[in-house]
Every structure is written in C-alpha cells, then in structure tokens.
Amino acid sequence: MSSSHEMILVLDFGSQYTQLIARRIREAKVYCEIVPYNSDLSKFKDRDIIGYILSGGPSSLKDDDAPRLDAAFFDIGKPILGICYGMQLVADRLGGELLASTHREYGKAFFSPDKKSKLFAGVAERSQVWMSHGDSIVSLPHGFHPVGSTDSLKTAAIENEDKNIYGLQFHPEVHHTEEGKRIISNFLFSICGAKGDWSAESLADELIGRIREQVGDGKVILGISGGVDSSVAAMLLSKAIGDNLHGIFVNNGLLRKNEFEDVLKLLSGLGINLKGVDATDMFLERLAGLEDPEKKRKCIGAAFIDIFEEEAELIGGVDFLGQGTAYPDVIESVSFKGPSVTIKSHHNVGGLKDRMKLKLVEPLRELFKDEIRALGRSLGLPEEFIGRHPFPGPGLGVRILGDLTKERLDLLREVDAIFIEELHKNEIYDDIWQAFSVLLPVRAVGVMGDERTYENVVALRAVTSVDGMTADWARIDADILAHISNRIIREVKGVNRVTYDISSKPPATIEWE
C-alpha cells in the first residue's frame, strides 16, 4: 500500500491465528500487514506505522531455538501489543523471568481486567477469553505491572504505559474472546491514535494507479478462471490499461455446467479484452488414465502453461503476467516457518513466469477474500458473480476421484447444477462458504422400478467458513437434502446413491483431493 496509509505491522511468530489478527484490524478500518518476525523492518521506514503487534506462536522461550527479537526493537517508540507468545517475549527480552509450566493452559477462561488500563476501557468486569500459554511470567520487567487476571493466572495482561508496551496472555482476535474486538479497538484508537479511514472499496483508484506505474505501455496476459479473484483482477487491469490487458479464459473440460459461455459473456460485456480458448480435448487426452491427485494437478498446470505460451506468442510482445493472488496465498508462501509447503500447486499458473521470463502483476496480493469481493462490488461486478463460491484451479478434476472421462465429467456437472440450483431456490446459497458435489470411485447396488442397479455414488459437500482456513459442515435442513437427493437420482442417469459429507476442517480439507 502507499505510504500515505496509517498502518499496523503484525510480526508473525507462527500462530495459527495470525491472519485473524490482521482481519480484525482491517475490519476496524485500519490497514495492516503481516511479516515474519525476523523481517528487515528498515524497508518500512517510509511507511506510517502507528503500532506493532507481536503474534502468538507454538514455541517456548525456554527453547534455545525459540524465535526472538532484539531488545533494541522495544525502544522503537511506537505502541507495541504482545499476544500470548508475544507477551512472554516482551517479558523475557526486557528483563522479566519466565517459568516453564508443567502443563499448557489452552482454551476458555474468565478474565478480569484492571479498568484503569486504556486497553480495557469499556470492557466487562468478567468475560470469557481464549487462553494460550505454556510458560508463566514469575517476575515482570522493570516498569511493568499486571492489568488483568484469570481464575488460575494472576498475570493475564501486563502494561508499561510510559513505554506504551502492552501484553495479553489470551487471543483477543478469536471469536471465543467475548470482548476481543473492543480490546483490539482500544489498542488501535486509544493507544495508537488510529484514524480508521481505510477500506477495500476506497482502494480502486490507488490500485489502478499502481498498475499503470508498474506496467506503463506494456502488455499483460491474465489467466481468468471464472472465480472472483481473477475476475476482480481483470476489472482492475482493464480499467488501468484497457486493451493492453489480454485475458485468456481456457475451457479445460473441467468447468461447471455452462460456465465457459456464461463467464465469457459476463466479462466481455463489462468491456474486458478477453479470449476464450476451448482446449477440452487436449486436457482430457493428457489426463486419461491419471488417478493420483497431485499428478492430475501437475498435468493440468502443465497443459495451462502450454496454452498460455501459445497465446502469448500469438499476441506478441507480452511483458507481464497478471495473477489474482490474494493475501492468504502470500502469507502462506512467506510464513514464519520459511516458504511453506502448504501453498497448493494449483493456486496460480505456477511455472509459467520462469519459462516465459514475465514480470508478475498481482494487484490483489494485499487483500483478503471478503475485501476482494467488496472491491469487486465497487468496480461494478454483478452480485451473483461476487457471491459465487470459491472454485479450485483444477476444477472438477479434483472432484472426480479416480479416472477423468468425458462421461464422468458430464455426469458430475449435472449433479452439481441440481445441488447449486436447489441451494439458490431455498435461499441458503449465500449462507454457505462453498458447496459442491464429488463423484466417488465406487459403485453401489440400488433398485429402480423392479430392477436392481449397479451405479455411481456421489457425495454432496457444503461448508460454512469465514476465510477457508477452517470450516464446519453446513447444517442443511434434512427435507431440503432429501429433495436434492431425489432429484439427482431421478434426473441424472447413472447415479443411484447420494451421501452428505459431515466432516469439518480440520481434520478434513474442504475439497476431497
């Protein structure tokens, strides 16, 4: 973001909740970024940083290899809030003393704040919080005093008002902490003096300006998947550089019913320079006989790259590759643990820029999914498009377990269309983060009329989530599920059994492959 934005910098020590901290701050209309704890902070010297947050993390400060900060960091002169591991780090670095606990306290507790602390203005006398600590602070550094306790922990919050340094031994960012939003808000506004005037919608002009600055008169090739991220990236690039954007929408034969035609019509209608390439036969030939999920992903990725290279040749003089990379992808790939293995091989057209020597343009790389949707609305993308459920890069390729054939794909397209149509009819589509169907590699016995059948089994999957990092199975009314099941078995030849997936993430993933 430009240096004109006030911002909070979150130093990541590996907590599973670090992204949530950033989301809560942005919800309060204050811009923030997450960086690994050991980043070179000098590169932020021209930014208007109004405060720092030190995240939680899985380490113990008693371990020799525990991540630490230089004691000099704490003389930075800006407000600092340490959360869980972050609070213990404050105590440890500034001369306090920690004791390794015999057991980790993790989960719900009741917190009583010292109401004189600015951090707890307006916070209830006693409220539920989500604790997390393995070590305990036995003596505080000079100038610090406790400002909150739980039933089992005398020092559940600390502060040094002169130095503007605060610590919490619980997670204010998770929704189990009842007063969490208020505590974060107190830190942002009372302690850091935030104005709170940032929003995703207000970014459009800035992002368009940045694209023009980066690209100049260059040509950008952008793969469009029909999903929200790549469509919003296409809108921004189109507004910034007009027909120097070359959008490519490839039909890989793994799209949903009518998707190729619908997306081409919608985005071309919005003035985007877009070419549709039907490569169904090529993809299916290459995928024939592949059953291993990662081999399928790699094969699909390689086929995309071949098509892109061909299209770039035809356009000529392409300098840039546009991608709809979102902030969670960026954080995952430069996480606290170093480049993370969790970024999946299908997120973007991986491998392409290495072979084509293209420079990357990623206008959405600092935004979360809901912020990308808000930006899309402000750019004029229609609501039914903005609200669409996420769809994976390899499409139905990871929703058919086993061999991919045209017949099996056509069957799954019909099943999926019925499922989604019924969710819309019953007005529950928008309450669900993602819903889809999976074709299983098994057949089951059934009865139709007087005859026994031996046909396909499909699973329906619907989950609720905020950002896809964790998810719970959606409690769809049993009568609605029964109706969907009946329609699928009645209308789709080749299916005689429908199941509903009731696994949450973790331990299951949202997709099946």
For each residue, the residues with C-beta under 8 A, 3 or more apart:
1: 5 7 31 33 206 366
2: 5 206 210
3: 46 47 48
4: 48
5: 1 2 31 47 48 198
6: 30 31 48 50 194 195 198
7: 1 30 31 32 33 47 48 49 50
8: 25 30 31 32 49 50 51 52 53 188 192 194
9: 32 33 35 41 44 49 51 52 53
10: 18 21 22 25 32 33 34 35 52 53 55
11: 35 36 37 39 52 53 54 55 69 86
12: 15 18 34 35 36 37 55 57 331 335 336
13: 37 54 55 56 57 59 67 85 86 89 336
14: 18 55 57 58 59 67 335 336 337
15: 12 18 55 56 57 58 83 84 85 171
16:
17: 20 21 55 56 171 173 174
18: 10 12 14 15 21 22 34 55 56 331 336
19: 22 23 34 328 331 368 467 469
20: 17 23 24 173 174
21: 10 17 18 24 25 32 34 53 55 83 173 184
22: 10 18 19 25 26 32 33 34 327 368
23: 19 20 26 27 173 368 466 467
24: 20 21 27 28 172 173 180 181 184
25: 8 10 21 22 28 30 31 32 53 184 188
26: 22 23 29 30 31 32 198 368 371
27: 23 24 181
28: 24 25 181 184 185 188 189 194 196
29: 26 196 197 198 199
30: 6 7 8 25 26 188 194 196 198
31: 1 5 6 7 8 25 26 198
32: 7 8 9 10 21 22 25 26 53
33: 1 7 9 10 22 366
34: 10 12 18 19 21 22 55 331
35: 9 10 11 12 39 41
36: 11 12 39 334 335 336
37: 11 12 13 54 55 67 69 336
38: 67
39: 11 35 36 43
40: 43
41: 9 35 44 45 73
42: 45
43: 39 40
44: 9 41 47 49
45: 41 42
46: 3
47: 3 5 7 44
48: 3 4 5 6 7
49: 7 8 9 44 52 78
50: 6 7 8 78 79 192 193 194
51: 8 9 78 79 80 81 187 188 191 192 194
52: 8 9 10 11 49 76 78 79 80 81
53: 8 9 10 11 21 25 32 80 81 82 83 86 187
54: 11 13 37 69 80 81 82 83 85 86 87 89 90
55: 10 11 12 13 14 15 17 18 21 34 37 83 84 85 86
56: 13 15 17 18 83 84 85 86 132 171
57: 12 13 14 15 67 84 85 86 336
58: 14 15 85
59: 13 14 63 65 66 67 85
60: 63 66 100 134 135
61: 66 68 85 88 89 92 98 135
62: 66 98 100 135
63: 59 60 66
64:
65: 59
66: 59 60 61 62 63
67: 13 14 37 38 57 59 336
68: 61 89 92 93
69: 11 37 54 73 74 89 93
70: 73 93
71: 74 93 94
72: 75
73: 41 69 70 76 93
74: 69 71 80 90 93 94 163 165
75: 72
76: 52 73 80
77:
78: 49 50 51 52 164 192
79: 50 51 52 164 165 166 187 191 192
80: 51 52 53 54 74 76 90 164 165 166
81: 51 52 53 54 86 119 166 167 168 187 191
82: 53 54 85 86 87 88 89 90 165 166 167 168
83: 15 21 53 54 55 56 86 87 167 168 170 171 172 173
84: 15 55 56 57 87 88 132 133 168 169 170 171
85: 13 15 54 55 56 57 58 59 61 82 88 89
86: 11 13 53 54 55 56 57 81 82 83 89 90 167
87: 54 82 83 84 90 91 137 157 158 167 168 169
88: 61 82 84 85 91 92 98 133 135 137 167
89: 13 54 61 68 69 82 85 86 92 93
90: 54 74 80 82 86 87 93 94 96 141 158 165 167
91: 87 88 94 96 97 98 137 140 141 144 158 167
92: 61 68 88 89 96 98
93: 68 69 70 71 73 74 89 90
94: 71 74 90 91 141 142 144 165
95: 141 142
96: 90 91 92 137 139 140 141 144
97: 91 137 138 139
98: 61 62 88 91 92 135 136 137 138
99: 135 136 137 138
100: 60 62 134 135
101: 104 105 133 134 135 136
102:
103:
104: 101 132 133 134
105: 101 109 131 132 133 152 153
106: 131 132 133
107: 130 131
108: 128 129 130 131 176
109: 105 128 129 130 131 150 151 152 153 156 170
110: 126 127 128 129 150 151
111: 126 127 128 129 148 149 150 156 157 170 179
112: 125 126 148 149 150
113: 117 119 120 123 125 147 148 157
114: 117 120 146 147 148 157
115: 120 121 123 125
116: 147
117: 113 114 120 121 147 148 157 159 166
118: 121 161 186 190 191
119: 81 113 147 157 159 166 183 186 187 190 191
120: 113 114 115 117 123 147 148 157 183 186
121: 115 117 118 186 190
122: 182 186
123: 113 115 120 127 179 182 183 186
124: 127 178 179
125: 112 113 115
126: 110 111 112
127: 110 111 123 124 177 178 179
128: 108 109 110 111 176 177 178
129: 108 109 110 111 150 156 170 171 172 176 177 178 179 180
130: 107 108 109 170 171 174 176 177
131: 105 106 107 108 109 150 153 156 169 170
132: 56 84 104 105 106 169 170 171
133: 84 88 101 104 105 106 136 153 169
134: 60 100 101 104
135: 60 61 62 88 98 99 100 101
136: 98 99 101 133 153 155
137: 87 88 91 96 97 98 99 140 155 158
138: 97 98 99
139: 96 97
140: 91 96 137 144 145 146 155 158
141: 90 91 94 95 96 144 160
142: 94 95
143: 160 162 163
144: 91 94 96 140 141 158 159 160 165
145: 140 158 159 160
146: 114 140 149 154 155 156 157 158
147: 113 114 116 117 119 120 157 158 159
148: 111 112 113 114 117 120 156 157 168
149: 111 112 146 153 154 155 156 157
150: 109 110 111 112 129 131 153 156 170
151: 109 110
152: 105 109
153: 105 109 131 133 136 149 150 156 169
154: 146 149
155: 136 137 140 146 149 158 169
156: 109 111 129 131 146 148 149 150 153 168 169 170
157: 87 111 113 114 117 119 120 146 147 148 149 166 167 168 169
158: 87 90 91 137 140 144 145 146 147 155 166 167
159: 117 119 144 145 147 165 166 167
160: 141 143 144 145 163 164 165 166
161: 118 164
162: 143
163: 74 143 160
164: 78 79 80 160 161 191
165: 74 79 80 82 90 94 144 159 160
166: 79 80 81 82 117 119 157 158 159 160 187 191
167: 81 82 83 86 87 88 90 91 157 158 159
168: 81 82 83 84 87 148 156 157 171 172 183
169: 84 87 131 132 133 153 155 156 157
170: 83 84 109 111 129 130 131 132 150 156 177
171: 15 17 56 83 84 129 130 132 168 174 176 177 180
172: 24 83 129 168 177 179 180 181 183 184
173: 17 20 21 23 24 83 177 180 184
174: 17 20 130 171 177 180
175: 180
176: 108 128 129 130 171
177: 127 128 129 130 170 171 172 173 174 180 183
178: 124 127 128 129
179: 111 123 124 127 129 172 182 183
180: 24 129 171 172 173 174 175 177 183 184
181: 24 27 28 172 184 185
182: 122 123 179 185 186
183: 119 120 123 168 172 177 179 180 186 187
184: 21 24 25 28 172 173 180 181 187 188
185: 28 181 182 188 189
186: 118 119 120 121 122 123 182 183 189 190 191
187: 51 53 79 81 119 166 183 184 190 191 192
188: 8 25 28 30 51 184 185 191 192 194 196
189: 28 185 186 192 193 194 196
190: 118 119 121 186 187
191: 51 79 81 118 119 164 166 186 187 188
192: 8 50 51 78 79 187 188 189
193: 50 189
194: 6 8 28 30 50 51 188 189
195: 6
196: 28 29 30 188 189
197: 29
198: 5 6 26 29 30 31 202
199: 29 202 203 374
200: 203 367 371 372 374 375 378
201: 204 374 375 377 378
202: 198 199 205 206
203: 199 200 206 207 367 375
204: 201 207 208 236 239 375 378 379
205: 202 208 209
206: 1 2 202 203 209 210
207: 203 204 210 211 236 240 363 375
208: 204 205 211 212 236 239 240
209: 205 206 212 213 240
210: 2 206 207 213 214 363
211: 207 208 214 215 236 237 240 241 361 363
212: 208 209 215 216 240 241
213: 209 210 216
214: 210 211 320 361
215: 211 212 218 220 240 241 244 319 320 361
216: 212 213
217: 244
218: 215 244 319 320
219: 244 245 246 315 317 318 319 320
220: 215 237 241 244 245 246 318 319 320 321 322 361
221: 246 248 308 311 312 315 318 320 321 322 358
222: 230 233 234 237 245 246 247 248 321 322 323
223: 230 248 249 250 304 308 322 323 348 349
224: 230 231 234 247 248 249 263 267 274
225: 229 230 249 324 391 393
226: 230 231 249 255 259 263 391
227: 230 231 324 388 390 391
228: 231 232 369 372 373 376 385 386 388 390
229: 225 232 233 324 325 326 364 369 372
230: 222 223 224 225 226 227 233 234 323 324
231: 224 226 227 228 234 235 263 267 324 376 381 385
232: 228 229 235 236 324 364 372 373 375 376 379 381
233: 222 229 230 236 237 322 323 324 362 363 364
234: 222 224 230 231 237 238 245 247 267 272 274 322
235: 231 232 238 239 270 272 376 379 380 381
236: 204 207 208 211 232 233 239 240 363 364 375 379
237: 211 220 222 233 234 240 241 245 322 361 363
238: 234 235 241 242 245 247 270 271 272 273
239: 204 208 235 236 379
240: 207 208 209 211 212 215 236 237 245
241: 211 212 215 220 237 238 244 245
242: 238 245 273
243: 273
244: 215 217 218 219 220 241
245: 219 220 222 234 237 238 240 241 242 272 273 322
246: 219 220 221 222 273 275 311 315 318
247: 222 224 234 238 267 272 273 274 275
248: 221 222 223 224 274 275 277 307 308 311
249: 223 224 225 226 260 263 264 267 274 275 276 277
250: 223 276 277 279 304 307
251: 255 260 276 277 278 279 280
252: 255 279 280 283 300 303 304 395 397
253: 279 280 281 283 284 406 409
254: 283 300 394 395 396 397 404 409
255: 226 251 252 259 260 395 396
256: 259 391 395 396 413 416 417
257: 413 414 416 417
258: 261 262
259: 226 255 256 262 263
260: 249 251 255 263 264 276 278
261: 258 264 265
262: 258 259 265 266
263: 224 226 231 249 259 260 266 267
264: 249 260 261 267 268 274 276
265: 261 262 268 269
266: 262 263 269 270 382 385
267: 224 231 234 247 249 263 264 270 272 274
268: 264 265 271 272 274
269: 265 266
270: 235 238 266 267 380 381
271: 238 268
272: 234 235 238 245 247 267 268
273: 238 242 243 245 246 247
274: 224 234 247 248 249 264 267 268
275: 246 247 248 249 311
276: 249 250 251 260 264
277: 248 249 250 251 307 311
278: 251 260
279: 250 251 252 253 282 283 303 307
280: 251 252 253 283 284
281: 253 284 285
282: 279 285 286 303 307
283: 252 253 254 279 280 286 287 300 303
284: 253 280 281 287 288 404 405 406
285: 281 282 288
286: 282 283 299 302 303
287: 283 284 290 296 299 300 397 404
288: 284 285 403 404 405
289: 403
290: 287 295 296 299 403 404
291: 295 296 402 403 441
292: 295 296
293: 296 297 398 513
294: 297 298 345
295: 290 291 292 298 299
296: 287 290 291 292 293 299 300 394 397 398 404 513
297: 293 294 300 301 344 345 346 394 397 398
298: 294 295 301 302 345
299: 286 287 290 295 296 302 303
300: 252 254 283 287 296 297 303 304 346 393 394 397
301: 297 298 304 305 345 346 349 350 351 393
302: 286 298 299 305 306 351
303: 252 279 282 283 286 299 300 306 307
304: 223 250 252 300 301 307 308 349 352
305: 301 302 308 309 349 351 352 355
306: 302 303 309 310
307: 248 250 277 279 282 303 304 310 311
308: 221 223 248 304 305 311 312 349 352 356
309: 305 306 312 313 352 355 356
310: 306 307 313 314
311: 221 246 248 275 277 307 308 314 315
312: 221 308 309 315 318 356
313: 309 310 316
314: 310 311
315: 219 221 246 311 312 318
316: 313
317: 219
318: 219 220 221 246 312 315 321 356 358
319: 215 218 219 220 358 359
320: 214 215 218 219 220 221 358 359 360 361
321: 220 221 222 318 349 352 353 356 358 359 360 361
322: 220 221 222 223 233 234 237 245 361 362 363
323: 222 223 230 233 348 349 360 361 362
324: 225 227 229 230 231 232 233 348 362 364
325: 229 329 330 347 348 362 364 365
326: 229 329 330 364 365 367 368 369 372
327: 22 330 331 364 365 366 367 368
328: 19 331 332 368 369 467 468 469
329: 325 326 332 333 343 347 348 365
330: 325 326 327 333 334 365 366
331: 12 18 19 34 327 328 334 335
332: 328 329 335 340 342 343
333: 329 330 339 340 343
334: 36 330 331 339 340
335: 12 14 36 331 332 338 339 340
336: 12 13 14 18 36 37 57 67
337: 14 340
338: 335
339: 333 334 335
340: 332 333 334 335 337 343
341:
342: 332
343: 329 332 333 340 347
344: 297 347
345: 294 297 298 301 350
346: 297 300 301 350 392 393 394 398
347: 325 329 343 344 350 393
348: 223 323 324 325 329 393
349: 223 301 304 305 308 321 323 352
350: 301 345 346 347
351: 301 302 305 354 355
352: 304 305 308 309 321 349 355 356 358
353: 321 356 357 358 359 360
354: 351 357
355: 305 309 351 352
356: 308 309 312 318 321 352 353
357: 353 354
358: 221 318 319 320 321 352 353
359: 319 320 321 353
360: 320 321 323 353
361: 211 214 215 220 237 320 321 322 323
362: 233 322 323 324 325 365
363: 207 210 211 233 236 237 322
364: 229 232 233 236 324 325 326 327 367 372 375
365: 325 326 327 329 330 362
366: 1 33 327 330
367: 200 203 326 327 364 371 372 375
368: 19 22 23 26 326 327 328 371 372 467
369: 228 229 326 328 372 373 390 467 468
370: 373 374 467
371: 26 200 367 368 374 375
372: 200 228 229 232 326 364 367 368 369 375 376
373: 228 232 369 370 376 377 386 387
374: 199 200 201 370 371 377 378
375: 200 201 203 204 207 232 236 364 367 371 372 378 379
376: 228 231 232 235 372 373 379 381 385 386
377: 201 373 374 380 381 383 386
378: 200 201 204 374 375
379: 204 232 235 236 239 375 376
380: 235 270 377
381: 231 232 235 270 376 377 385 386
382: 266 385 386
383: 377 386 387
384: 387 388
385: 228 231 266 376 381 382 388
386: 228 373 376 377 381 382 383
387: 373 383 384 429 430
388: 227 228 384 385 391
389: 429 432 433 434 435 436
390: 227 228 369 433 434 468
391: 225 226 227 256 388 395
392: 346 395 398 511
393: 225 300 301 346 347 348
394: 254 296 297 300 346 397 398
395: 252 254 255 256 391 392 398 399
396: 254 255 256 399 400 404 409 412 413 416
397: 252 254 287 296 297 300 394 400 404
398: 293 296 297 346 392 394 395 511 512 513
399: 395 396 412 436 437 438 439 511 512 513
400: 396 397 403 404 408 409 412 438 439
401: 438 439 440 441 512 513
402: 291 441
403: 288 289 290 291 400 408 441
404: 254 284 287 288 290 296 396 397 400 408 409
405: 284 288 408 409
406: 253 284 409 410
407: 410 411 494
408: 400 403 404 405 411 412 439
409: 253 254 396 400 404 405 406 412 413
410: 406 407 413 414
411: 407 408 414 415 439 456 492 493 494 495
412: 396 399 400 408 409 415 416 437 438 439 458
413: 256 257 396 409 410 416 417
414: 257 410 411 417 418 491 492
415: 411 412 418 419 437 439 458 488 492 495
416: 256 257 396 412 413 419 420 436 437
417: 256 257 413 414 420 421
418: 414 415 421 422 484 487 488 491 492
419: 415 416 422 423 435 436 437 460 484 488
420: 416 417 423 424 429 435
421: 417 418 424 425
422: 418 419 425 426 480 483 484 487
423: 419 420 426 428 429 432 435 462
424: 420 421 427 429
425: 421 422
426: 422 423 477 480
427: 424 430
428: 423 431 432 474 476 480
429: 387 389 420 423 424 432 435
430: 387 427
431: 428 464 474
432: 389 423 428 429 435 462 463 464 474
433: 389 390 463 464 465 466 468 471
434: 389 390 461 462 463 465 468 471 510
435: 389 419 420 423 429 432 460 461 462 463 474
436: 389 399 416 419 460 461
437: 399 412 415 416 419 458 459 460 461
438: 399 400 401 412 458 459 460 461 501 512
439: 399 400 401 408 411 412 415 456 458
440: 401 456 457 458 459
441: 291 401 402 403
442: 457
443: 454 455 456 457
444: 454 455 457 496 497
445: 452 453 454 496
446: 452 453 454 455 496 497
447: 450 451 452 453
448: 451 453 496
449:
450: 447
451: 447 448
452: 445 446 447
453: 445 446 447 448 496
454: 443 444 445 446
455: 443 444 446 494 495 496 497
456: 411 439 440 443 494 495 496 497
457: 440 442 443 444 495 496 497 498 499
458: 412 415 437 438 439 440 488 495 497 498 499
459: 437 438 440 498 499 500 501 512
460: 419 435 436 437 438 481 484 498 499 500 501
461: 434 435 436 437 438 473 500 501 510 512
462: 423 432 434 435 473 474 476
463: 432 433 434 435 471 472 473 474 504 505 510
464: 431 432 433 471 472 473 474
465: 433 434 468 469 470 471 472 505 510
466: 23 433 469
467: 19 23 328 368 369 370
468: 328 369 390 433 434 465 471 510
469: 19 328 465 466
470: 465 504 505 506
471: 433 434 463 464 465 468 504 505 510
472: 463 464 465 504 505
473: 461 462 463 464 501 502 503 504
474: 428 431 432 435 462 463 464
475:
476: 428 462 480 481 500
477: 426 480 481
478: 481 482
479: 482 483
480: 422 426 428 476 477 483 484
481: 460 476 477 478 484 485 500
482: 478 479 485 486
483: 422 479 480 486 487
484: 418 419 422 460 480 481 487 488 498
485: 481 482 488 489 498
486: 482 483 489 490
487: 418 422 483 484 490 491
488: 415 418 419 458 484 485 491 492 495 498
489: 485 486 492 495 496 497 498
490: 486 487
491: 414 418 487 488
492: 411 414 415 418 488 489 495
493: 411
494: 407 411 455 456
495: 411 415 455 456 457 458 488 489 492 498
496: 444 445 446 448 453 455 456 457 489
497: 444 446 455 456 457 458 489
498: 457 458 459 460 484 485 488 489 495
499: 457 458 459 460
500: 459 460 461 476 481
501: 438 459 460 461 473 508
502: 473
503: 473 507 508
504: 463 470 471 472 473 507 508
505: 463 465 470 471 472 508 509 510
506: 470
507: 503 504
508: 501 503 504 505
509: 505 512
510: 434 461 463 465 468 471 505
511: 392 398 399
512: 398 399 401 438 459 461 509
513: 293 296 398 399 401
